C-alpha cells in the first residue's frame, strides 16, 4: 500500500499567501511561488494564484491541498490581502468566507475572526521576516478571506461550535496528517472547552447521535447538545479531568459501551472487538447455560446477543453486570477525580442499564444539557 500523502493546513496557506503578498507589496515584483516553514518542520512550497495589486495593497491566494486527507476545505483558495497601515505592527483580520466567533471557549474571543493562534503567529512571523528583509518599519494589515467559505463551513463543525459566516483558519502543526485522529481529538477538546467556558460543570458525552430520538422521548434531553467523543472515550475522560469539570454523564449504544466494560477505551473496531466475549462472560456470571454462551459467541451483533438474553429472561441482570464493568473502568480512568454516571441503551430495548445516579444527574443538570 502506498504511503498516504500529507497536506498543509489552512493556516499554512494563509501564512504563505500573506508572505507572498507582502513581498510583492514591498518590492513590486511578481511572486509566483513562496516557501514557508511550518511548526512541525516540513517546508511548504506554495504556488501563488490570482495576484491582484494596487499601489497600497496586494492580494493573492494559495490553494488548499489537504494531501490524502478527506478535508472539505481541500481545493479552496485561501486569500491574503496585505496593505500598508498607519499603526505599527501586524494586524490580522478576517474577510469574506472566514468565520467569526460567537460563543466563548474557543481559541479566539467572541467577536474575533476564527483565525486561530498558531496561524496568526505564522502569519505575523512571515510578515515580520519580509519587513526585516526590506527594512520596512511601518504597519501592515493582513486580511484573510476564503470565497465560498460560508458554504464550505456548512460541512464542518463550525455551526455547532458557534462560528458563523465561514470556515476557520486552523492548524497547530501547519501540516495535515491524512486521516488524522488528532484532528478529531482537537475537536472534542474544543467542544469541551466551550462547554466549560459557558459554565457547565458536568460534561455530557456520547459516542454519536445514535439513539437521539430515544433520549429525547425518555428524558426530554437533547442528545445532539452533548459532546460527541466518537471512539475516544478514554481520551475524552482525560480531557474532562484536565479542564476541571466536576462530573461526566456518558450515554451510548450498547455496541460501543460493552467494550468499555472490558477496559477498552478506544472503541474503534480496529483497536479491539471482544463484545461477544464480554457479553458471554457477564451472562455466565448470571447463570447462563453453556448452550446460550456458545450461541452468544457466534453472534455478529450486540442486538442479536441481547435478543438471546431476553429470550432467556436474563437481559436485565446481564446488562446490569455489564454496567458494573463499565463504571469500574470509567472511574478507574478518571482516577476518582470525577463524578461519573452512565446510561446504556439499544434500539430494540431502550435503556438496558443505567448507573445508580444517572437519572439524578440528568434531572439536576437538565437545563445545562438542553441550554
C-alpha positions as CSV (number, residue, x, y, z in Angstrom):
1,X,0.0,0.0,0.0
2,X,1.3,3.4,-0.9
3,X,2.1,5.9,1.8
4,X,-0.6,8.5,2.3
5,X,0.4,12.0,1.2
6,X,0.4,14.8,3.7
7,X,-1.0,18.2,3.1
8,X,-0.9,21.7,4.6
9,X,-3.4,23.4,6.8
10,X,-5.5,26.5,6.0
11,X,-3.2,28.3,8.4
12,X,-0.1,27.4,6.4
13,X,-1.9,28.5,3.2
14,X,-2.8,31.8,4.8
15,X,0.7,32.4,6.0
16,X,2.2,31.6,2.6
17,X,-0.2,33.9,0.8
18,X,0.5,36.7,3.3
19,X,4.2,36.3,2.9
20,X,4.0,36.4,-0.9
21,X,1.6,39.4,-0.9
22,X,3.9,41.3,1.5
23,X,7.0,40.6,-0.7
24,X,5.1,41.8,-3.8
25,X,3.9,44.9,-1.9
26,X,7.3,45.9,-0.7
27,X,9.3,45.0,-3.9
28,X,6.8,45.5,-6.7
29,X,7.9,42.2,-8.2
30,X,5.6,39.3,-9.0
31,X,6.0,36.2,-6.8
32,X,4.6,33.0,-8.3
33,X,5.9,30.6,-5.6
34,X,6.8,31.0,-2.0
35,X,8.3,28.8,0.8
36,X,7.5,29.0,4.5
37,X,8.5,26.8,7.4
38,X,5.8,25.1,9.5
39,X,5.7,24.5,13.2
40,X,6.1,20.7,12.7
41,X,9.2,21.2,10.5
42,X,8.4,20.5,6.8
43,X,8.8,23.4,4.4
44,X,5.6,24.4,2.5
45,X,6.4,25.3,-1.1
46,X,3.3,27.0,-2.3
47,X,2.1,28.1,-5.7
48,X,0.7,31.7,-5.7
49,X,-2.6,32.3,-7.6
50,X,-4.8,35.2,-8.6
51,X,-2.5,38.1,-7.9
52,X,-4.2,41.5,-7.6
53,X,-2.1,44.6,-6.9
54,X,-2.7,48.3,-6.2
55,X,-0.1,50.9,-5.0
56,X,-1.2,50.3,-1.4
57,X,-2.0,46.6,-1.3
58,X,-1.5,43.2,-2.8
59,X,-3.9,40.3,-2.7
60,X,-3.1,36.7,-3.7
61,X,-4.2,33.2,-2.9
62,X,-2.8,29.7,-2.1
63,X,-5.0,26.7,-3.0
64,X,-5.6,24.4,0.0
65,X,-4.2,20.9,-0.5
66,X,-5.0,18.5,2.3
67,X,-3.0,15.7,0.8
68,X,-4.8,12.4,1.1
69,X,-6.9,13.6,4.0
70,X,-10.6,13.9,3.0
71,X,-10.9,17.6,4.1
72,X,-13.8,19.6,2.8
73,X,-11.5,22.7,2.6
74,X,-9.2,21.0,0.0
75,X,-9.3,23.0,-3.2
76,X,-10.4,26.2,-1.6
77,X,-8.5,29.4,-2.4
78,X,-7.1,31.0,0.8
79,X,-6.5,34.7,0.1
80,X,-4.3,37.1,1.9
81,X,-4.6,40.9,1.2
82,X,-1.6,42.8,2.6
83,X,-1.8,46.6,2.9
84,X,0.1,49.4,4.5
85,X,-1.2,50.6,7.8
86,X,-0.7,53.7,9.9
87,X,-0.3,51.7,13.2
88,X,2.9,49.8,13.7
89,X,3.0,46.0,13.9
90,X,0.9,43.4,12.1
91,X,-2.9,43.4,12.3
92,X,-4.7,40.3,11.1
93,X,-8.4,40.5,10.0
94,X,-10.9,38.0,8.7
95,X,-12.7,38.8,5.4
96,X,-15.2,37.0,3.2
97,X,-15.7,33.3,4.0
98,X,-13.8,33.4,7.3
99,X,-16.0,32.6,10.3
100,X,-16.5,34.8,13.3
101,X,-16.6,33.5,16.9
102,X,-20.0,33.9,18.6
103,X,-19.6,31.7,21.6
104,X,-16.9,31.6,24.4
105,X,-14.4,28.8,24.9
106,X,-12.8,28.8,21.5
107,X,-9.2,29.7,20.5
108,X,-10.2,33.3,19.8
109,X,-12.5,35.5,21.8
110,X,-16.1,36.3,20.9
111,X,-16.3,38.7,18.0
112,X,-13.0,37.9,16.5
113,X,-12.3,36.2,13.2
114,X,-11.8,32.5,13.6
115,X,-8.2,32.6,12.7
116,X,-6.5,30.5,15.4
117,X,-3.5,31.5,17.4
118,X,-0.9,29.3,15.6
119,X,-1.9,30.5,12.1
120,X,-1.9,34.1,13.5
121,X,1.7,33.5,14.8
122,X,2.7,32.0,11.4
123,X,1.3,35.0,9.5
124,X,2.9,37.5,11.9
125,X,6.3,35.8,11.6
126,X,6.1,35.6,7.8
127,X,5.2,39.3,7.5
128,X,7.9,40.3,10.0
129,X,10.5,38.3,8.1
130,X,9.8,40.2,4.9
131,X,9.6,43.5,6.6
132,X,13.1,43.0,8.2
133,X,14.5,41.9,4.9
134,X,13.3,45.1,3.2
135,X,13.7,47.5,6.1
136,X,10.0,48.3,6.4
137,X,9.2,49.6,9.8
138,X,5.6,50.7,9.2
139,X,2.4,48.8,10.0
140,X,0.9,46.1,7.9
141,X,-2.7,44.9,7.8
142,X,-3.4,41.3,6.6
143,X,-6.9,40.3,5.7
144,X,-7.6,36.6,5.2
145,X,-10.5,35.6,3.0
146,X,-12.0,32.4,1.5
147,X,-14.5,32.9,-1.3
148,X,-17.2,30.2,-0.8
149,X,-16.1,29.7,2.8
150,X,-19.6,30.1,4.2
151,X,-20.9,27.3,2.1
152,X,-17.9,25.1,2.9
153,X,-18.4,25.7,6.6
154,X,-21.8,24.0,6.5
155,X,-19.9,20.7,6.2
156,X,-17.7,21.4,9.2
157,X,-18.2,21.6,13.0
158,X,-18.3,25.4,12.8
159,X,-22.1,25.8,13.1
160,X,-22.1,23.5,16.1
161,X,-19.3,25.4,17.7
162,X,-20.8,28.9,17.2
163,X,-18.5,30.0,14.4
164,X,-20.6,31.8,11.9
165,X,-20.1,33.1,8.4
166,X,-17.3,30.8,7.1
167,X,-14.5,28.4,7.8
168,X,-11.8,28.6,10.5
169,X,-8.2,29.2,9.6
170,X,-6.6,26.5,11.8
171,X,-3.7,24.1,12.3
172,X,-1.3,23.6,15.2
173,X,1.4,21.9,13.2
174,X,0.9,23.5,9.8
175,X,0.7,20.0,8.3
176,X,-2.3,17.9,7.6
177,X,-1.8,14.3,8.6
178,X,-4.0,12.0,6.4
179,X,-7.0,10.6,8.3
180,X,-5.8,12.4,11.4
181,X,-7.1,11.1,14.7
182,X,-5.6,14.2,16.3
183,X,-8.0,16.4,14.3
184,X,-10.9,14.5,16.0
185,X,-9.4,14.8,19.4
186,X,-8.7,18.5,18.9
187,X,-12.4,19.0,18.0
188,X,-13.5,17.1,21.1
189,X,-11.2,19.3,23.3
190,X,-12.6,22.5,21.6
191,X,-16.2,21.5,22.3
192,X,-15.4,20.6,25.9
193,X,-13.5,23.8,26.5
194,X,-16.5,25.7,25.1
195,X,-18.9,23.9,27.5
196,X,-16.6,24.8,30.4
197,X,-16.4,28.4,29.4
198,X,-20.2,28.5,29.3
199,X,-20.3,27.5,32.9
200,X,-21.1,23.8,32.6
201,X,-19.9,21.7,35.5
202,X,-20.9,18.3,34.1
203,X,-19.8,17.1,30.7
204,X,-22.4,15.2,28.8
205,X,-20.7,12.8,26.4
206,X,-22.0,10.5,23.7
207,X,-20.1,8.4,21.1
208,X,-22.6,9.6,18.4
209,X,-26.1,10.6,17.5
210,X,-27.5,7.0,17.6
211,X,-30.5,7.0,19.9
212,X,-31.1,10.7,19.6
213,X,-34.9,10.3,19.5
214,X,-34.9,7.7,22.2
215,X,-33.1,10.0,24.7
216,X,-35.4,12.9,23.9
217,X,-38.5,10.8,24.4
218,X,-37.2,9.2,27.6
219,X,-35.6,12.1,29.4
220,X,-36.6,15.2,27.5
221,X,-32.9,15.8,26.8
222,X,-31.3,16.8,23.5
223,X,-28.5,14.4,22.9
224,X,-27.3,16.5,20.0
225,X,-26.1,19.0,22.5
226,X,-23.8,16.5,24.1
227,X,-20.1,16.4,23.1
228,X,-19.5,13.7,20.6
229,X,-16.5,11.6,21.7
230,X,-16.6,9.2,18.8
231,X,-14.5,6.1,19.8
232,X,-12.2,8.1,22.1
233,X,-13.8,7.6,25.4
234,X,-10.6,7.3,27.4
235,X,-9.0,10.4,25.8
236,X,-12.2,12.3,26.4
237,X,-12.2,11.4,30.1
238,X,-8.6,12.7,30.3
239,X,-9.7,16.0,28.8
240,X,-12.6,16.4,31.1
241,X,-10.3,15.9,34.1
242,X,-7.8,18.4,32.7
243,X,-10.4,21.0,32.0
244,X,-11.7,20.8,35.6
245,X,-15.2,19.5,35.2
246,X,-16.9,18.1,38.3
247,X,-18.6,15.2,36.6
248,X,-19.5,13.4,33.4
249,X,-22.5,11.5,32.0
250,X,-21.8,9.0,29.2
251,X,-24.8,7.9,27.2
252,X,-24.3,5.4,24.4
253,X,-25.4,2.4,22.4
254,X,-24.5,-1.0,23.8
255,X,-22.5,-1.7,20.6
256,X,-19.9,0.8,21.9
257,X,-20.3,0.6,25.6
258,X,-20.0,-3.1,26.0
259,X,-16.3,-2.8,25.0
260,X,-15.8,-0.3,27.8
261,X,-16.9,-3.0,30.3
262,X,-13.6,-4.7,29.4
263,X,-11.5,-1.7,29.8
264,X,-11.3,-0.8,26.1
265,X,-11.1,3.0,26.0
266,X,-10.8,3.3,22.2
267,X,-13.9,1.5,20.8
268,X,-12.9,1.5,17.1
269,X,-13.2,-2.0,15.7
270,X,-9.6,-1.9,14.5
271,X,-8.5,-1.5,18.1
272,X,-10.5,-4.3,19.7
273,X,-13.7,-6.2,19.3
274,X,-14.5,-8.6,22.1
275,X,-18.1,-7.6,22.6
276,X,-19.4,-11.2,22.4
277,X,-16.8,-12.4,24.8
278,X,-17.7,-9.7,27.3
279,X,-21.4,-10.3,27.0
280,X,-20.8,-14.1,27.3
281,X,-18.7,-13.6,30.5
282,X,-21.4,-11.4,32.0
283,X,-24.1,-13.9,31.0
284,X,-22.0,-16.8,32.6
285,X,-21.9,-14.8,35.9
286,X,-25.7,-14.5,35.7
287,X,-26.1,-18.3,35.3
288,X,-26.4,-18.6,31.6
289,X,-26.2,-22.1,30.2
290,X,-23.3,-23.3,28.1
291,X,-25.5,-23.5,25.0
292,X,-26.6,-19.9,25.4
293,X,-23.0,-18.8,25.9
294,X,-21.9,-20.6,22.8
295,X,-24.8,-19.1,20.8
296,X,-23.8,-15.6,22.0
297,X,-20.2,-16.2,21.0
298,X,-21.5,-16.9,17.5
299,X,-23.5,-13.7,17.3
300,X,-22.4,-10.9,14.9
301,X,-24.1,-8.0,16.6
302,X,-25.0,-6.9,20.1
303,X,-28.6,-6.7,19.1
304,X,-28.6,-10.4,18.3
305,X,-26.9,-11.3,21.5
306,X,-29.3,-9.2,23.7
307,X,-32.2,-10.8,21.9
308,X,-31.0,-14.2,23.1
309,X,-30.6,-12.9,26.6
310,X,-34.1,-11.5,26.5
311,X,-35.5,-14.9,25.4
312,X,-33.8,-16.5,28.4
313,X,-35.2,-13.8,30.8
314,X,-31.7,-12.6,32.0
315,X,-31.2,-9.5,29.8
316,X,-31.7,-7.0,32.7
317,X,-29.3,-8.9,35.0
318,X,-26.6,-9.3,32.3
319,X,-26.9,-5.6,31.3
320,X,-26.6,-4.6,34.9
321,X,-23.4,-6.8,35.2
322,X,-22.0,-5.1,32.1
323,X,-22.8,-1.7,33.5
324,X,-20.8,-2.6,36.6
325,X,-17.8,-3.3,34.4
326,X,-18.3,0.0,32.5
327,X,-18.5,2.0,35.7
328,X,-15.4,0.3,37.1
329,X,-13.3,1.2,34.1
330,X,-14.7,4.7,33.7
331,X,-13.9,5.5,37.3
332,X,-10.5,3.8,37.0
333,X,-9.6,6.0,34.0
334,X,-10.8,9.1,35.9
335,X,-8.7,8.2,38.9
336,X,-11.5,9.1,41.3
337,X,-11.5,12.7,40.3
338,X,-14.8,12.9,38.5
339,X,-18.4,12.0,39.4
340,X,-19.3,9.7,36.6
341,X,-22.6,8.2,35.6
342,X,-23.6,6.2,32.5
343,X,-26.7,5.1,30.5
344,X,-26.5,2.2,28.0
345,X,-29.3,1.5,25.5
346,X,-30.2,-0.1,22.2
347,X,-32.9,0.5,19.7
348,X,-34.8,-2.7,20.5
349,X,-35.0,-2.5,24.3
350,X,-34.4,1.1,25.2
351,X,-32.5,1.5,28.4
352,X,-30.5,-1.7,29.0
353,X,-28.8,-0.4,32.2
354,X,-28.1,2.8,34.0
355,X,-25.7,3.6,36.8
356,X,-27.3,4.4,40.1
357,X,-27.0,8.2,39.9
358,X,-27.6,8.7,36.2
359,X,-31.2,9.9,36.3
360,X,-30.5,12.2,39.2
361,X,-27.6,13.7,37.3
362,X,-29.9,14.3,34.3
363,X,-32.6,15.9,36.4
364,X,-30.1,18.1,38.2
365,X,-28.4,19.3,35.1
366,X,-31.2,19.1,32.5
367,X,-31.2,22.9,31.9
368,X,-27.4,22.8,31.4
369,X,-27.7,20.0,28.9
370,X,-30.5,21.5,26.9
371,X,-29.4,25.1,27.2
